[in-house]
């Protein structure tokens, strides 16, 4: 769609029209020189260190515009480990027998994540998929389970991927029009949080820990509204994060552990969201 059609009448040529014109000129030493390239179409120029502020702005702006155009008003975040296999699947990330055993046992988490995404997405249908839309990091493991659960019930879901040193590709269940890729972790985190009505966290590693602590810090410091922060797998999280110890030491407030709700099943998690927002589940069309 051209800028003129979307933005109304504009007597000036749109950039999408000038790009092919700029590339169709005769090949001469002048036109082949880097200086001749249109600045915004010049990858060598756009990836210079001095252009970092521009790239940060573009990574914030592009997904925001597309999500707005898609009509998505709120989301449910699903954070969790990329290494957790689906039930019956191979624990491909295991480095030893202990890890293989534990990751295989955690496959129940994949199943609960998939089920939870189904519940969220069925509710999202009531708003024509504008509210409570599932968003994941777009990769394998728990992320795949989240996008897969939405796909199971014919709902769209978002994937916020990031470029990593090792190969990382979006899982096949992310809605293609809502599959984004980031260079900056910080901007990716902003897009996770900006529309979040609930944050669910499944067992994971350093990346998952980073995400849960950043969310808790934003709520604790009043930098974001309080939303449900739901941790799946109480036995895992009570060993991984001892919030009571932190409270006893005085490094967090005595009531800060109450920011977290622990659950073991998708139904428990969805019930907490229904309770928090006083959702009317009788509107689901089953009457």
N, C-alpha and C positions, 0 to 999 in steps of 0.2 A: 504494500500500500504506500503510495507516495505521500510525502508530507503535505502536499496541497490538498489532497482528498481528505486527510485526517484532520488537518488544522484549519481548513477553510481557504478562502482565496488568499494567494500570496503572489505578487507580481515578480518576485525574485526567483531565480532558479534554485531548486532544491538540491542539497548535496548529493542525493542519490542519482540525480541527473548529471551532475558535473563529474562524478567519478568516472563513468565510462568515457566521457569526452576527454578527460585528462589522460586517459590511458590509450586513446586512439590517435594520438598525435604521431607524426613521423619520428622514427628513431634517429636521433642526432646526439652528439656529445652533450648538448645542453639538456635535452629531454631525458637522457639516461642518467644524468647526475642526480645524486640523492637530494640535493637542494631543490630540485624541481618538483619532487613529489608533494602532493597535498599533505599538509601536516598530519591531519587526523587519519590518513590512510597509509602513513609511513610507519611500519612496525619498528624499524631501527630507531626512529625518533621517539615513538610512543613508549618504548621500553627503556629509555634512558633513565638513569637514577633521578635526574632533575624533574622528571615527569611523574614521579611517584604520587604527588598530591592529586594529579589529574586521574591517574589510574584508580586511586582509592575512591574518588568521586564516581567514576564510571561503574565500579563494582557495586557501589551502593545504589546507584541510579537504575541500572539496567534491570535487575530482578524486581526492584520496587515498581517500576513502570509496568512490567509484564504481569506481576501478581495483581496489581491494581486493575489492569485491563481485563484480567481473568475473573475479577470480582471477588477475590479471596479477602475476607475481612479478618478472620481469626484462624489460628492453627492449634494443633496439639503436637508438641515436640516429642519425638521418640529418640532419645540418646541411648547408645549401648554398643557393646563390643562387636567389632567386625569379624572376630574369630569364632563366634558361637555358631555351630552347625545346626541345620534343621534336624528334627528327629529322624534317625536312621541314616543321616548323612555322615560323611567322613570328617573327622576332626583334623582338617588339613593344616591347621596352624600349630598343632602340637609338636613340641621339640623333644619330648620324652614321654615315657609311659604314664607318669603322674599327670602331666598336662592332658594327655589323650583321654584318660579316665575322667578327669574333671570337666573338660570341655564337652565330652559326650554326655555327662550327666546334666550339664547346663543346657542341653538341647531342648529341655522342657521350656526354657525361657524363650526360645525361638517360637515355640507353639503358642505361648501366652502372648507374646508380642504380636503375632499374626492375628490372634483372636481379638486382642485389644483394638488393633487398627480396624478390624471389621466393625466393632461396636461404635467406634468414633465415626467411621464413614457412613454407617447406617443413619446415625443422628445427623451428620452433615447433609444428608439427602433432604432433610426437612427444610433447609435453607437454600436448596439448589446448589449445594456444595460451596457456600460462601463462609460458613462458620464451622469451626472444629475440624478443619482439613488437616490430615496427617502430613507432617513434615519430618524427614529423616536426613541423615548425612549422605544418602544416596548410594552407599556402598553395600558390601555383603553383610552376613551375620544378622544382627538385630535390625539393622537398617533395611536389609532386604525383606525381613519378616514384616516390617511396618508397611512398606510399599506394597508388598504382596497381599497383605490383608485388605488394604484398600482396593486393590485390583480384583480381589476375589468377589467383591460386591459391586463392581462396576463403578467405583468412585475414583476421582482424580487424587493424586498425592504428589507431594513436592519432594525433590531430592536436591540437597545443597552439597554438591561434590567439591573436592578441593584437589589441586594438583600436588602430587607427592613425588618424592624421588623414585619410589618403586611404582610399578604399574597399578593404576587405580582407575577402574571404569565404572560407570553407573550400573546398578542392577537393572535387570530387564523389566522390572515392575513399576519403575518411576514413570509418571505421565510425561511423554516427550516434551510437550510444551512447557512443562514445569520442572525441567531438568537443567539445573544451573551448575556452573563451574567457577571456582574462585582461586585466586592467587593468594589473597590475604585472609588469614584465619580471623582477624579482628572483624572484618566486614561480614564474613560468613556468620560469625556469632551474632552480629547485630541483626541479620536477617532471620536467624532462628528466633530471637527474642521479640522482635518488633511486633509480631502478631500473636504471640503465644497466650493462650488462655489456660493452658496446663502444660507442665513439663514432666514427662515420664522418663525414668532412667532405669535401664536394665544393666546387669553386670557387664563390666568392661574394664579397660585398662587406663593408661594415663590420659588419653584423650577424653574418655568418659568422665574421669575424675575432674579434669579441667573444666568440663562443661557443667557438671553439677555444682562445683564450688563457685564458679563464676555466677551461676544463676542464684545460688543462695546468698552470695555477697551482694548482688544487686537488690534483692528483696530485703536483706538485713539492713542495708544502708539506706533504704527508701528510694533507691534509684529506679525501681520499677514497682508496679502494683503487685500486691501479693496474689499469687496464683497457686493452685495446687502443685506441689512438688512431690511426686510419687515415685518411690524407689521399689522396683520389683525384686523380690528375693530377699526377704528379711534376714535370713541366716548369712547370706553373702555380705550384705551391707553392714551388718552389725560387727562383722570381723574386719571389713575393709575400712570402715569409718566409725570411730568411737566418739560420737558427738557428746555423750554423757561425760566422758573423760575431759573433753575440751571445756565443757560447762563447769565441771568440778575444779578445773585448773584456773577458771576465771578468764580464759582467753576468748570465750564467747559468753553471751548472756544466758542466764539459767533457762529462759524460755526459747532460746534459739533452736534447740533440737525439735521444738514443736512445729517448725517450718516444714518438716519432713513427715510424710505419711508412708508407712511401709505396707506393702501388699505382696501377696504371692500369686494372685490370679488376675486375669483380665477383668472379670466381673467385679472384683473388689475395687479395682482401679476406676472403672467406669462409674461405679456407685459413689465413689468419693467425688468425682467431678459433678455428677448429678446433684449430690448433696450441697456441694460448694456453691453451685450456680442456681440451685433450686429449679432445675430443668423439669419441664413437664413431659414425662415419657409417655403420657397417654396420647400425644400427638403423632405417634409413629405410624398411624395409618392402619393399625392392626384391628381396630374396633369393628 
